[in-house]
Amino acid sequence: MTQLERLGFEVVKGYEHDHFVTQRRRKGVITLETTWDKNQGHKVVSQDFTIEDGSYDLESELELLFLDEIFNK
């Protein structure tokens, strides 16, 4: 089980495109979309999150943990 699963984020969409894999997860007001590059050993190449009524760039997983704590009490 991944840390996101332990936090309660559920997969709402997943798809492959070219040599990338993208997965969208949601919990409460937060939606997280992660893309991995299969040609680079599934290295994360982008990770964005959206909060309802706003959109921001995710800089680190730690920021996601703080946002989860703040918005999903």
N, C-alpha and C positions, 0 to 999 in steps of 0.2 A: 504494500500500500504506500502510495506516495504521500508526501507532506500535504499536498493540496487535497488529496482524498481525506486525510485525517482531519483537515480543517473544514471539510464538508463541501468542497467544490465538486460539482457534478459535471461530467462531460455532456455537453448539449449538441456538439457537432465535431466531426473529425473528417478530414479528407486529405488525399495525396494529390500533388500537382508537380509535374516535372520530377525533380529529385528532392522535393520538400514534402514534409508531413506537417499538417496544421491541426491543432486541437483547440476547441473552444470550451471553456469551463465557466460555470456560473454558480454564484452563491449570493443570495440577497441582491443588493444593488450593484455588485461587482461582477463584471464579465472579464475573463482573462483569456487572451488568445496567444498561443505559443506556436512557433514554427521552428522545426528542426531540419537540418540539411543531412540527408541520407549519405551524400558523398563525403561528408566530413565526420563520419561516425556518430550521426544524430546529434551534432552540436547545435545548441540553441542559437538561431540566427536573428530571431526577433521575438519580443514578448511585449504585448500591449495590453492595457486594461482600460475598461470603460466603467465609469460610475454613472448611473442613470442621471440624465440631464447634464452630463459633462463628459469630456474625453481628455485623457492625459497620457503621457508616455511613461512607461514603467522603467525605472533605472535599475532596480534590484529586487530580489525576492524578499529582502527584509522590508522594503517599502510596502509590498503587498501584505505582509503580516501585520504591519502597523495599520494599514487601511482596513483590513478585515476586523481588527480589534475596535477601531473607531466606528465604522459604518454598520457592522453586523452584530451589535450587542444584543 
